[in-house]
């Protein structure tokens, strides 16, 4: 949302918590007929920025297939069926062929998890893109401590818009190369020309041109740009809008809320309760990471937050796959869906000796990397888990499909122990990144209790637990059941 508008909204927001949640399942992806009617009530989406990136340009300039795959898998586990993904013109100028290949890779991975994608081409929010971004050796800056969305970039930026005719052919190629490659791609749910267009003459001109460029490709995929208080309405095939001040609906199932959910005036549970079945909705955002949207709009460069926020302003799930709140997971999946979802129970400790408990939660897998920086270096800074000298314990069960020997591997930076059925199978006692593996025999269809204990000292924290056996090659270790009591 435009910072000026957000500042006005902040003053009228009232805190909302404990909203009731129905037992309705997560919405199903529609039939082709439903799509033709543009009924968006099935959409339960989230803005998707990999948690290791500070902005949408880094997301594509330093595209990491493994991180994207992991976090898309987590999104699917929590019932997300659409991701809203920002692109950037400068990355297209810098590395067109790589960008086009990475977009296709992303769509393949999202589709594998039953997730459809919408791409945003232009955006009027936040910081101007630096010219240096176009250089091959550009280094993305770290997030500014305590500042909301501290490194997010406008697209295409004032420099391009000031020399519009000079860039018009390039902007057209940017839009048409991407749309043309996927003009009949069912993995793309719609195209979004512009996020929160500010109504200026330059923006309106670009909106109109971009709509024409998309139409020229012959795509039948619908197009939108943010309406409501923004100028996108005339350039949209259907009404889309943003709602951050409460749960007011604009229209019916043929409209789509492409941004919502801030914890100063909304909750995940509240959005689900008020929107599900009435309109489609896309929350900002899925991952709680380095883009700093866990800090509130008013926590800006002039007034940064000095400590870690105990309540993330935006975001649902941390980089290791656990939600900020179990209530969020229950809301997204519905209580019965949540109870059926396989998770590991996870306990976070404020020390490296499993003594001072900070939080209990769930996670779909034991698979993460954290950067070594304040806030993002902790698996859950909101709960007081420190960046250094913390420990985590996982409990769950696994089930082998056939009898035989199964190899378990732990790739991690710290100390780790894996117990299967009460027996230590994998043990790593030394600090430093390394992979340790060991095998044990399992019986088919028997559920084996698993306990994993991980202790981190300093530096980047990471833990990846995989297994392989007679019926499958090495893959992420996932639990067989939902843990009791969570």
C-alpha positions in Angstrom: 0.0 0.0 0.0 1.1 3.5 -0.7 3.0 4.8 2.4 0.9 8.0 2.6 -2.4 6.1 2.5 -1.1 3.6 5.0 -0.2 6.3 7.4 -3.8 7.5 7.3 -5.1 4.0 7.7 -2.9 3.3 10.8 -4.7 6.0 12.7 -8.1 4.4 12.4 -7.1 0.7 12.8 -8.3 -1.1 15.9 -6.7 -4.3 17.0 -8.6 -7.5 16.2 -7.9 -10.9 17.7 -9.6 -14.2 18.5 -11.9 -14.1 15.5 -14.1 -17.2 15.1 -13.2 -19.7 12.4 -15.7 -22.0 10.6 -14.8 -25.6 10.0 -15.0 -25.1 6.2 -12.2 -26.7 4.3 -9.7 -24.6 2.3 -11.2 -23.6 -1.0 -10.7 -26.0 -4.0 -9.2 -24.9 -7.3 -12.1 -24.2 -9.7 -13.3 -26.0 -12.8 -12.7 -24.4 -16.2 -16.3 -23.3 -16.2 -16.0 -21.5 -12.9 -12.9 -19.7 -14.1 -14.8 -18.6 -17.2 -17.3 -16.9 -15.0 -14.4 -15.3 -13.0 -15.7 -16.6 -9.7 -12.8 -15.9 -7.4 -14.2 -17.2 -4.2 -11.9 -20.2 -4.4 -8.8 -18.1 -4.0 -6.9 -18.4 -0.7 -3.7 -16.7 -1.6 -0.6 -15.0 -0.3 2.1 -12.6 -1.6 5.1 -14.7 -2.1 8.6 -13.3 -1.5 11.3 -15.9 -0.6 12.3 -15.3 3.0 16.0 -14.9 2.1 15.3 -11.9 -0.2 15.0 -8.2 0.7 12.8 -7.3 -2.3 11.2 -8.5 -5.5 14.3 -7.7 -7.6 16.6 -9.9 -5.5 13.9 -12.6 -5.7 14.5 -12.9 -9.4 18.1 -11.6 -9.8 19.3 -14.2 -7.4 16.7 -16.8 -8.0 17.2 -19.9 -5.8 15.2 -22.9 -7.0 15.7 -24.8 -3.7 14.4 -22.0 -1.5 11.5 -21.3 -3.8 10.6 -25.0 -3.9 10.8 -25.4 -0.1 8.6 -22.3 0.7 6.1 -23.2 -2.0 5.8 -26.6 -0.4 5.2 -25.0 2.9 2.6 -22.7 1.4 0.7 -25.7 0.0 0.8 -27.4 3.3 -1.0 -24.5 4.9 -3.8 -24.3 2.3 -2.4 -21.5 0.0 -3.6 -22.1 -3.6 -2.5 -18.9 -5.3 0.7 -16.9 -4.9 1.0 -13.2 -5.9 4.5 -12.7 -7.2 6.1 -9.3 -8.2 8.5 -9.0 -11.1 10.9 -6.1 -11.9 11.8 -4.4 -15.2 15.4 -3.9 -14.2 16.0 -7.6 -13.8 14.5 -8.1 -17.3 17.0 -5.6 -18.6 19.8 -7.2 -16.8 19.2 -10.9 -17.5 16.2 -11.4 -19.8 16.9 -15.0 -20.8 17.6 -16.1 -17.2 14.5 -14.3 -15.9 12.2 -16.0 -18.5 13.7 -19.4 -17.6 13.3 -18.8 -13.9 9.7 -17.7 -14.3 9.0 -21.0 -16.0 10.9 -22.9 -13.3 8.8 -21.2 -10.7 5.6 -22.0 -12.4 6.6 -25.7 -12.6 7.4 -25.8 -8.9 4.2 -24.0 -7.8 2.1 -26.2 -10.1 3.7 -29.3 -8.6 2.2 -28.2 -5.2 -1.2 -27.3 -6.6 -0.6 -23.6 -6.5 -1.4 -21.1 -9.3 0.5 -17.9 -9.8 -0.3 -14.2 -10.7 2.5 -11.9 -11.7 2.7 -8.2 -11.0 4.5 -6.2 -13.6 4.6 -2.7 -12.1 4.4 -1.1 -8.7 4.3 2.5 -7.3 5.4 1.7 -3.8 8.5 2.4 -1.7 12.1 2.9 -2.9 13.5 4.0 -6.3 15.6 1.2 -8.0 19.3 2.1 -8.0 21.0 2.2 -11.4 23.7 -0.1 -10.0 21.2 -2.9 -9.9 21.9 -3.3 -13.6 25.5 -4.2 -13.0 26.6 -7.8 -12.8 28.4 -7.3 -9.4 25.5 -5.5 -7.7 25.2 -6.5 -4.0 21.7 -6.2 -2.5 21.7 -4.2 0.8 20.7 -5.9 4.0 17.3 -5.0 5.5 17.3 -1.8 7.6 16.7 -2.9 11.2 13.2 -2.1 12.5 12.0 -0.6 9.2 8.9 -2.0 7.3 9.6 -3.2 3.7 13.0 -1.4 4.0 14.4 -2.3 0.6 11.3 -2.8 -1.6 11.6 -1.2 -5.0 9.3 0.8 -7.3 8.9 -0.5 -10.8 9.8 0.8 -13.3 10.9 3.8 -11.3 11.1 7.6 -11.9 14.2 7.4 -14.1 12.4 5.2 -16.6 9.2 7.1 -16.5 11.0 10.4 -17.0 12.4 9.0 -20.3 9.3 7.0 -21.2 9.5 7.1 -24.9 13.1 6.0 -24.7 12.1 3.0 -22.6 8.7 2.3 -24.2 9.9 -0.5 -26.5 11.8 -2.1 -23.7 8.8 -2.0 -21.4 6.6 -3.5 -24.1 9.1 -6.3 -24.6 9.3 -6.9 -20.9 5.5 -7.4 -20.7 5.0 -9.3 -23.9 8.0 -11.6 -23.5 6.6 -12.8 -20.2 2.9 -12.9 -21.2 3.6 -14.3 -24.6 5.5 -17.3 -23.2 2.5 -18.1 -21.0 -0.5 -16.7 -22.8 -2.4 -20.0 -22.5 -0.7 -21.3 -19.4 -3.2 -22.6 -16.9 -0.7 -22.2 -14.1 -1.1 -18.4 -14.5 -4.4 -17.4 -12.9 -4.3 -13.8 -14.0 -2.0 -11.0 -15.0 -1.7 -7.9 -12.7 -0.6 -4.9 -14.6 0.0 -2.6 -11.7 0.1 -2.7 -7.9 -1.4 0.3 -6.2 -1.1 2.7 -9.2 -1.0 6.3 -7.9 -3.1 7.9 -10.6 -0.4 10.2 -11.9 -0.3 10.9 -15.6 2.8 8.8 -16.1 1.2 5.8 -14.2 -2.0 6.0 -16.1 -0.2 6.1 -19.4 1.8 3.0 -18.5 -1.3 1.2 -17.3 -3.1 1.9 -20.6 -0.1 0.8 -22.7 0.5 -2.3 -20.6 -3.1 -3.4 -21.0 -2.8 -3.0 -24.8 0.5 -4.9 -24.9 -1.1 -7.8 -23.0 -4.1 -7.8 -25.3 -1.8 -7.9 -28.4 -0.4 -11.3 -27.2 -3.8 -12.9 -27.6 -3.9 -14.2 -24.1 -7.3 -15.1 -22.7 -6.0 -15.0 -19.1 -7.8 -12.2 -17.3 -6.0 -8.9 -16.4 -6.3 -6.6 -13.5 -4.8 -3.6 -11.8 -5.6 -2.4 -8.3 -8.8 -0.5 -8.1 -10.6 1.0 -5.2 -8.7 4.1 -4.1 -6.2 3.5 -6.9 -6.3 4.1 -10.6 -6.4 0.5 -11.9 -10.1 0.0 -12.3 -10.4 1.0 -15.9 -7.6 -1.3 -16.8 -9.0 -4.4 -15.3 -11.1 -7.3 -16.6 -12.5 -7.7 -13.1 -12.6 -5.6 -9.9 -9.6 -6.0 -7.6 -8.9 -4.0 -4.4 -7.0 -3.9 -1.2 -8.5 -4.0 2.3 -6.4 -3.2 5.3 -8.7 -1.3 7.6 -11.1 -4.1 8.5 -13.2 -6.7 6.8 -15.4 -4.6 4.5 -16.3 -6.3 1.2 -16.3 -4.6 -2.2 -18.7 -6.5 -4.5 -19.2 -10.3 -4.5 -17.5 -13.4 -5.7 -16.5 -11.8 -9.0 -14.2 -9.4 -7.2 -10.9 -10.2 -5.7 -9.0 -8.7 -2.7 -5.4 -8.9 -3.8 -4.0 -7.5 -0.5 -5.2 -7.8 3.1 -4.1 -8.9 6.6 -2.2 -6.6 8.9 -2.2 -7.5 12.6 -3.0 -3.9 13.8 -6.5 -4.2 12.3 -6.9 -7.7 11.0 -6.0 -11.3 11.7 -5.6 -14.3 9.4 -8.5 -15.9 11.2 -10.6 -12.7 10.7 -9.8 -12.6 7.0 -10.8 -16.2 6.6 -14.0 -15.8 8.6 -15.2 -12.7 6.8 -13.9 -13.3 3.3 -14.0 -17.1 2.7 -16.9 -18.1 0.4 -17.7 -14.4 -0.4 -14.7 -13.1 -2.2 -11.3 -14.4 -3.1 -8.4 -13.0 -0.9 -4.6 -12.8 -1.1 -2.8 -12.0 2.2 0.4 -10.0 2.6 2.3 -12.2 2.9 3.3 -15.9 3.2 6.9 -15.8 4.5 8.1 -13.8 7.5 11.6 -12.9 6.3 14.1 -10.3 5.1 11.7 -8.0 3.4 10.9 -6.7 6.9 7.2 -6.7 6.6 7.0 -8.1 10.1 7.5 -4.5 11.1 4.5 -2.1 10.9 4.0 0.7 8.3 4.7 3.4 10.9 8.1 1.7 11.7 10.0 3.5 9.0 13.4 5.0 8.4 12.4 8.1 10.4 11.0 6.0 13.3 12.5 2.5 13.2 11.5 -0.1 15.8 14.4 -0.6 18.3 13.5 -4.1 19.4 12.1 -7.2 17.6 8.3 -7.1 17.2 6.4 -9.7 19.2 3.6 -9.6 16.7 4.5 -9.7 13.1 2.6 -7.0 11.2 2.5 -9.1 8.0 3.4 -12.7 7.3 2.2 -16.2 8.3 5.1 -18.7 8.3 8.8 -18.5 9.3 11.6 -19.8 7.0 11.7 -23.1 8.9 8.0 -23.8 8.1 6.3 -23.1 11.4 3.5 -20.5 11.6 3.7 -17.4 13.9 0.4 -18.6 15.4 -1.2 -22.1 15.4 -4.5 -20.2 15.1 -3.4 -19.0 11.7 -2.8 -22.6 10.5 -6.2 -23.7 11.9 -7.9 -20.9 10.2 -6.3 -21.5 6.8 -6.9 -25.3 6.9 -10.1 -25.3 8.8 -10.1 -27.2 12.2 -10.7 -30.6 10.6 -8.2 -30.0 7.8 -5.6 -28.8 10.4 -6.2 -32.0 12.4 -5.6 -34.2 9.4 -2.4 -32.4 8.2 0.9 -34.2 8.9 3.2 -32.0 11.1 6.1 -32.4 13.4 5.5 -30.9 16.8 8.4 -28.4 17.4 9.7 -26.8 20.6 12.0 -23.8 20.5 14.4 -23.0 23.4 16.2 -19.8 24.3 19.4 -21.7 25.0 21.4 -24.4 23.4 20.6 -27.0 26.1 16.8 -27.5 25.7 16.0 -25.9 29.0 14.3 -22.5 28.6 11.2 -23.1 26.4 10.2 -20.1 24.2 7.5 -21.6 22.0 5.8 -24.7 20.8 4.4 -25.0 17.2 4.3 -27.3 14.2 6.2 -27.7 10.9 5.6 -29.7 7.8 9.2 -30.7 7.5 12.7 -30.2 9.0 14.3 -28.2 6.3 15.6 -24.7 6.6 18.4 -22.2 6.2 18.6 -18.9 8.1 20.8 -15.9 7.3 23.2 -14.6 10.0 21.6 -11.3 10.7 19.5 -9.7 13.4 15.9 -10.9 13.4 16.1 -13.2 10.4 18.9 -15.2 12.0 16.5 -16.6 14.6 13.9 -19.3 13.8 11.4 -17.1 15.7 12.6 -13.8 17.0 9.1 -12.8 17.9 9.1 -15.5 20.6 12.4 -14.4 22.0 14.5 -17.1 20.4 18.0 -15.7 20.1 20.1 -15.6 17.0 22.9 -17.6 18.7 22.9 -20.5 21.2 19.4 -21.8 20.7 18.0 -25.3 20.4 15.0 -27.0 18.8 13.3 -30.3 19.4 11.0 -32.0 16.9 8.7 -34.9 17.6 6.6 -36.9 15.2 6.2 -40.2 13.4 7.2 -41.6 10.0 5.9 -44.6 8.0 7.9 -46.6 5.5 6.1 -47.9 2.4 8.0 -51.2 2.1 10.3 -53.3 4.4 14.0 -52.5 4.1 17.0 -50.4 5.1 16.4 -46.7 5.1 19.2 -44.1 5.2 18.7 -40.9 7.2 20.9 -37.8 6.5 21.2 -34.6 8.4 22.9 -31.6 6.7 23.3 -29.0 9.4 25.7 -26.4 11.0 25.3 -27.4 14.6 24.8 -30.5 16.8 22.0 -32.9 15.9 20.6 -36.2 17.1 17.9 -38.2 15.3 16.1 -41.0 17.2 13.9 -43.5 15.4 11.7 -45.7 17.7 13.8 -44.7 20.7 17.2 -45.6 19.0 19.8 -43.0 18.1 20.3 -43.3 14.3 22.1 -40.1 13.3 24.4 -38.2 15.7 26.5 -35.1 15.0 28.4 -33.7 17.9 30.6 -31.1 16.3 29.9 -27.6 15.2 30.3 -26.6 11.6 28.3 -27.4 8.4 28.5 -31.1 7.5 26.3 -34.0 6.5 26.0 -37.1 8.6 24.2 -40.3 7.5 23.2 -43.7 8.9 20.9 -46.5 8.0 18.3 -48.5 9.9 15.8 -51.2 9.0 12.1 -50.3 9.0 8.9 -52.4 8.6 6.3 -51.4 6.0 3.3 -49.4 7.2 4.4 -49.3 10.8 4.5 -45.9 12.4 7.8 -45.1 14.1 8.1 -42.3 16.6 10.9 -39.8 15.6 12.7 -37.3 17.8 15.2 -34.8 16.5 17.3 -32.5 18.7 19.2 -29.6 17.1 21.5 -27.1 18.9 22.9 -24.0 17.1 25.8 -22.0 18.4 26.6 -19.2 15.9 26.8 -18.2 12.3 24.1 -19.1 9.7 21.7 -21.8 11.1 20.6 -24.6 8.9 19.1 -28.1 9.2 18.0 -30.4 6.4 16.7 -33.8 7.2 16.3 -36.3 4.4 15.7 -40.1 4.0 15.9 -42.7 1.3 14.9 -46.3 0.9 14.1 -49.2 -1.3 11.1 -47.4 -2.8 12.4 -43.9 -3.2 15.5 -41.7 -3.6 16.6 -39.2 -1.1 13.8 -36.7 -0.2 12.8 -34.4 2.6 11.7 -36.3 5.7 8.1 -35.5 6.3 5.8 -36.7 9.1 3.1 -39.3 8.8 0.6 -37.9 11.2 -0.6 -34.8 13.0 0.9 -34.5 16.5 -1.6 -34.8 19.3 -2.3 -31.8 21.5 -1.4 -29.1 19.0 
